Amino acid sequence: MTLFSDYARSVASAAGITASKQTVTLSAAQLIAGTPVQLVAAPAAGYYVHLLRVEASLSIVGTPFTAGDLRLGYSTFYFLTLRDFLDSPTAVYGVTPNVEFNPQEAVALIVSTTGAAPVSGDSTVKLTVHYEILPLVV
């Protein structure tokens, strides 16, 4: 069985497209607000962001959070949730999504808090996403 991303990757490879990475640090204020933060800008029409790997680390400055999940995906739906990430005292994750999802054309990859959002704390989160911009082949 050939996955959609495998076929799209072969098309991208022929066009010279390679994997990239982006690192974003989320402040405590951003995490408490729960507003989505862009990790990877929306690609041009006919392309989508294909997530390969996420590395996430929590830095507790003084006051740890008492709750909170992080979720990654598109504005239309999220496909990866790091459960109880924000209230873990030693949170360091490396996650490789292992599911094929419905790619969204020309949509940014975002992160936000979900579930029981933190109401106080001063921790920061560093996220590094490894991704490809692949053609939306039909």
Backbone as CSV, one residue per row, in Angstrom:
resi,resn,N_x,N_y,N_z,CA_x,CA_y,CA_z,C_x,C_y,C_z
1,MET,0.829,-1.171,0.000,0.000,0.000,0.000,0.888,1.253,0.000
2,THR,0.629,2.166,-0.896,1.376,3.416,-0.964,0.582,4.504,-0.265
3,LEU,1.197,5.134,0.720,0.541,6.216,1.427,0.569,7.470,0.578
4,PHE,-0.400,8.343,0.807,-0.467,9.610,0.085,0.845,10.362,0.190
5,SER,1.402,10.459,1.439,2.639,11.212,1.634,3.817,10.585,0.896
6,ASP,3.825,9.258,0.739,4.910,8.610,-0.011,4.890,9.048,-1.466
7,TYR,3.706,9.072,-2.043,3.579,9.503,-3.436,3.918,10.987,-3.571
8,ALA,3.385,11.806,-2.649,3.668,13.240,-2.686,5.162,13.489,-2.504
9,ARG,5.804,12.708,-1.621,7.240,12.869,-1.386,8.043,12.530,-2.643
10,SER,7.619,11.519,-3.390,8.340,11.176,-4.619,8.208,12.297,-5.641
11,VAL,7.040,12.916,-5.704,6.862,14.072,-6.591,7.740,15.228,-6.123
12,ALA,7.763,15.473,-4.807,8.565,16.555,-4.251,10.049,16.309,-4.462
13,SER,10.479,15.063,-4.284,11.888,14.724,-4.477,12.330,15.010,-5.902
14,ALA,11.476,14.689,-6.832,11.803,14.966,-8.240,11.934,16.464,-8.477
15,ALA,11.231,17.262,-7.673,11.286,18.718,-7.819,12.376,19.341,-6.946
16,GLY,13.127,18.510,-6.200,14.218,19.006,-5.367,13.787,19.541,-4.009
17,ILE,12.604,19.173,-3.522,12.110,19.622,-2.222,12.657,18.708,-1.132
18,THR,13.191,19.286,-0.069,13.755,18.493,1.026,13.101,18.897,2.349
19,ALA,13.409,18.135,3.394,12.858,18.403,4.719,13.475,19.669,5.313
20,SER,12.694,20.341,6.154,13.128,21.556,6.843,12.805,21.424,8.317
21,LYS,13.315,22.368,9.114,12.933,22.395,10.520,12.771,23.836,10.960
22,GLN,11.913,23.998,11.961,11.607,25.319,12.502,11.535,25.192,14.009
23,THR,12.157,26.128,14.732,12.105,26.130,16.187,11.365,27.364,16.665
24,VAL,10.428,27.154,17.580,9.620,28.231,18.139,9.607,28.073,19.653
25,THR,9.786,29.171,20.375,9.671,29.151,21.830,8.387,29.867,22.217
26,LEU,7.554,29.179,22.983,6.286,29.733,23.444,6.459,30.283,24.852
27,SER,6.046,31.514,25.048,6.145,32.141,26.368,5.010,31.655,27.270
28,ALA,5.149,31.910,28.557,4.093,31.554,29.504,2.796,32.270,29.140
29,ALA,2.893,33.528,28.739,1.694,34.290,28.370,0.978,33.655,27.177
30,GLN,1.733,33.189,26.201,1.124,32.522,25.044,0.445,31.221,25.456
31,LEU,1.078,30.472,26.344,0.523,29.201,26.793,-0.747,29.408,27.613
32,ILE,-0.749,30.405,28.478,-1.922,30.681,29.304,-3.076,31.192,28.439
33,ALA,-2.763,32.039,27.462,-3.803,32.594,26.583,-4.476,31.512,25.743
34,GLY,-3.719,30.475,25.390,-4.280,29.387,24.590,-4.517,29.741,23.134
35,THR,-4.061,30.901,22.706,-4.225,31.326,21.312,-3.280,30.525,20.424
36,PRO,-3.749,30.024,19.300,-2.868,29.276,18.402,-1.658,30.104,17.947
37,VAL,-0.508,29.458,17.885,0.736,30.081,17.442,1.210,29.343,16.198
38,GLN,1.586,30.084,15.192,2.049,29.478,13.937,3.435,28.885,14.095
39,LEU,3.579,27.626,13.704,4.877,26.952,13.703,5.508,26.998,12.321
40,VAL,4.706,26.736,11.311,5.172,26.751,9.920,4.141,27.524,9.108
41,ALA,4.614,28.483,8.343,3.717,29.305,7.527,2.987,28.457,6.492
42,ALA,1.843,28.934,6.106,1.064,28.236,5.079,1.846,28.231,3.770
43,PRO,1.939,27.083,3.129,2.627,27.026,1.830,1.723,27.581,0.727
44,ALA,2.276,27.657,-0.452,1.529,28.148,-1.612,0.387,27.195,-1.959
45,ALA,-0.527,27.685,-2.745,-1.636,26.852,-3.221,-1.074,25.614,-3.916
46,GLY,-1.709,24.476,-3.677,-1.269,23.219,-4.277,-0.274,22.452,-3.421
47,TYR,0.085,22.985,-2.224,1.048,22.341,-1.327,0.480,22.263,0.080
48,TYR,1.055,21.356,0.900,0.650,21.243,2.296,1.872,20.968,3.164
49,VAL,1.750,21.256,4.463,2.806,20.993,5.442,2.639,19.565,5.934
50,HIS,3.667,18.752,5.722,3.653,17.360,6.192,4.608,17.256,7.376
51,LEU,4.055,17.011,8.564,4.838,16.929,9.792,5.581,15.602,9.853
52,LEU,6.893,15.675,10.068,7.719,14.473,10.182,8.030,14.126,11.640
53,ARG,8.367,15.143,12.440,8.785,14.913,13.818,8.610,16.198,14.623
54,VAL,8.317,16.028,15.908,8.218,17.155,16.842,9.123,16.868,18.027
55,GLU,9.915,17.855,18.403,10.715,17.778,19.628,10.225,18.907,20.524
56,ALA,9.821,18.582,21.735,9.266,19.572,22.644,9.947,19.467,24.000
57,SER,10.308,20.618,24.552,10.899,20.627,25.897,10.301,21.772,26.698
58,LEU,10.052,21.503,27.967,9.459,22.456,28.897,10.554,22.986,29.812
59,SER,10.640,24.310,29.943,11.603,24.932,30.859,10.836,25.638,31.967
60,ILE,10.937,25.112,33.165,10.264,25.724,34.308,11.177,26.810,34.856
61,VAL,10.690,28.039,34.818,11.483,29.181,35.275,11.414,29.299,36.791
62,GLY,10.214,29.318,37.351,10.064,29.417,38.799,8.804,28.730,39.263
63,THR,7.683,29.078,38.641,6.394,28.519,39.035,5.902,27.577,37.943
64,PRO,5.825,26.281,38.217,5.361,25.346,37.183,3.859,25.472,36.943
65,PHE,3.438,25.090,35.767,2.016,25.006,35.467,1.425,23.821,36.223
66,THR,0.118,23.839,36.425,-0.538,22.737,37.123,-1.375,21.872,36.197
67,ALA,-1.501,22.264,34.935,-2.286,21.485,33.981,-1.944,21.945,32.578
68,GLY,-2.356,21.155,31.596,-2.263,21.614,30.222,-1.707,20.609,29.246
69,ASP,-2.368,20.554,28.090,-1.927,19.750,26.956,-1.499,20.698,25.844
70,LEU,-0.658,20.216,24.968,-0.333,20.943,23.739,-0.896,20.151,22.576
71,ARG,-1.427,20.857,21.580,-1.924,20.176,20.391,-1.362,20.870,19.160
72,LEU,-1.040,20.060,18.155,-0.484,20.560,16.907,-1.381,20.144,15.754
73,GLY,-1.401,20.957,14.740,-2.184,20.627,13.560,-2.452,21.840,12.714
74,TYR,-3.593,21.807,12.058,-4.038,22.899,11.206,-5.173,23.630,11.908
75,SER,-5.522,24.789,11.434,-6.632,25.524,12.046,-7.954,24.771,11.889
76,THR,-8.042,23.903,10.900,-9.269,23.144,10.651,-9.386,21.901,11.530
77,PHE,-8.270,21.323,11.939,-8.269,20.203,12.885,-6.854,19.955,13.394
78,TYR,-6.775,19.353,14.593,-5.487,19.024,15.201,-5.280,17.527,15.097
79,PHE,-4.050,17.119,14.812,-3.789,15.691,14.629,-2.772,15.131,15.599
80,LEU,-2.236,15.945,16.515,-1.270,15.445,17.486,-1.466,16.186,18.801
81,THR,-1.660,15.437,19.890,-1.816,16.037,21.219,-0.758,15.467,22.149
82,LEU,-0.047,16.369,22.850,0.905,15.966,23.893,0.170,16.127,25.222
83,ARG,-0.381,15.032,25.708,-1.216,15.057,26.917,-0.390,15.335,28.174
84,ASP,-0.938,16.189,29.040,-0.327,16.531,30.333,1.105,17.035,30.190
85,PHE,1.404,17.612,29.060,2.775,18.065,28.792,3.183,19.221,29.696
86,LEU,2.298,20.190,29.871,2.671,21.418,30.564,2.839,21.260,32.068
87,ASP,2.271,20.213,32.655,2.422,20.036,34.097,3.395,18.921,34.459
88,SER,4.215,18.521,33.508,5.229,17.502,33.763,6.541,18.203,34.121
89,PRO,7.128,17.902,35.277,8.331,18.636,35.703,9.557,18.392,34.826
90,THR,9.573,17.314,34.080,10.736,17.017,33.235,10.297,16.714,31.813
91,ALA,9.385,17.520,31.297,8.800,17.233,29.990,9.784,17.479,28.852
92,VAL,10.176,16.398,28.213,10.964,16.447,26.985,10.429,15.330,26.112
93,TYR,9.959,15.676,24.946,9.374,14.676,24.068,9.980,14.757,22.682
94,GLY,10.063,13.618,22.056,10.362,13.526,20.642,9.289,12.631,20.053
95,VAL,8.450,13.173,19.197,7.304,12.437,18.688,7.359,12.381,17.171
96,THR,7.155,11.195,16.645,7.047,11.010,15.208,5.633,10.526,14.916
97,PRO,4.815,11.381,14.297,3.453,10.933,13.992,3.493,9.686,13.110
98,ASN,2.664,8.717,13.420,2.682,7.476,12.642,1.347,7.212,11.970
99,VAL,0.577,8.247,11.784,-0.698,8.095,11.097,-0.728,8.985,9.868
100,GLU,-1.422,8.539,8.871,-1.628,9.344,7.678,-2.869,10.189,7.932
101,PHE,-2.774,11.464,7.703,-3.901,12.345,7.963,-4.336,13.030,6.671
102,ASN,-5.451,13.684,6.746,-5.992,14.377,5.594,-5.241,15.689,5.401
103,PRO,-4.356,15.795,4.417,-3.580,17.024,4.243,-4.476,18.209,3.886
104,GLN,-4.102,19.375,4.411,-4.864,20.594,4.177,-4.037,21.535,3.295
105,GLU,-4.571,21.848,2.153,-3.859,22.681,1.174,-3.697,24.116,1.673
106,ALA,-2.465,24.628,1.552,-2.142,26.035,1.818,-2.596,26.498,3.206
107,VAL,-2.365,25.661,4.233,-2.755,25.980,5.607,-1.524,25.864,6.502
108,ALA,-1.365,26.825,7.425,-0.231,26.835,8.346,-0.322,25.702,9.361
109,LEU,0.836,25.278,9.876,0.906,24.326,10.984,0.940,25.152,12.262
110,ILE,0.042,24.843,13.217,-0.054,25.654,14.432,0.009,24.778,15.680
111,VAL,0.210,25.444,16.829,0.198,24.787,18.133,-0.641,25.635,19.074
112,SER,-1.331,24.977,19.993,-2.056,25.696,21.033,-2.234,24.773,22.229
113,THR,-2.672,25.367,23.345,-2.998,24.555,24.514,-4.427,24.061,24.369
114,THR,-4.709,22.990,25.045,-6.061,22.426,25.009,-6.330,21.736,26.333
115,GLY,-7.534,21.254,26.502,-7.876,20.592,27.751,-7.930,21.591,28.878
116,ALA,-7.413,21.222,30.023,-7.368,22.132,31.166,-6.183,23.071,30.967
117,ALA,-6.449,24.216,30.364,-5.376,25.172,30.072,-4.785,25.712,31.371
118,PRO,-3.497,25.985,31.375,-2.880,26.517,32.589,-3.423,27.915,32.895
119,VAL,-3.580,28.231,34.176,-4.057,29.558,34.554,-2.948,30.395,35.171
120,SER,-1.865,29.758,35.569,-0.723,30.493,36.097,0.524,29.639,35.907
121,GLY,1.660,30.288,36.018,2.948,29.634,35.830,3.820,30.503,34.955
122,ASP,5.113,30.207,34.935,6.021,31.021,34.129,6.953,30.163,33.263
123,SER,6.522,28.975,32.956,7.323,28.074,32.129,7.281,28.505,30.666
124,THR,8.279,28.056,29.920,8.300,28.248,28.473,8.417,26.878,27.813
125,VAL,8.006,26.805,26.564,8.098,25.563,25.801,8.864,25.847,24.512
126,LYS,9.839,25.003,24.249,10.596,25.083,22.994,10.145,23.927,22.114
127,LEU,9.655,24.246,20.930,9.215,23.240,19.967,10.076,23.318,18.724
128,THR,10.557,22.182,18.292,11.238,22.092,17.005,10.438,21.119,16.159
129,VAL,9.981,21.586,15.018,9.212,20.736,14.117,10.035,20.466,12.870
130,HIS,10.058,19.211,12.478,10.696,18.787,11.237,9.557,18.502,10.266
131,TYR,9.634,19.064,9.090,8.500,18.981,8.172,8.965,19.048,6.720
132,GLU,8.039,18.754,5.863,8.242,18.904,4.419,7.066,19.692,3.862
133,ILE,7.306,20.461,2.848,6.229,21.090,2.093,6.059,20.205,0.860
134,LEU,4.925,19.503,0.809,4.698,18.540,-0.265,3.574,18.996,-1.180
135,PRO,3.642,18.576,-2.434,2.548,18.924,-3.349,1.299,18.123,-3.006
136,LEU,0.174,18.765,-3.119,-1.099,18.104,-2.905,-1.472,17.444,-4.211
137,VAL,-1.071,16.190,-4.356,-1.285,15.471,-5.609,-2.651,14.798,-5.567
138,VAL,-3.299,14.791,-6.686,-4.627,14.161,-6.752,-4.661,13.088,-7.806
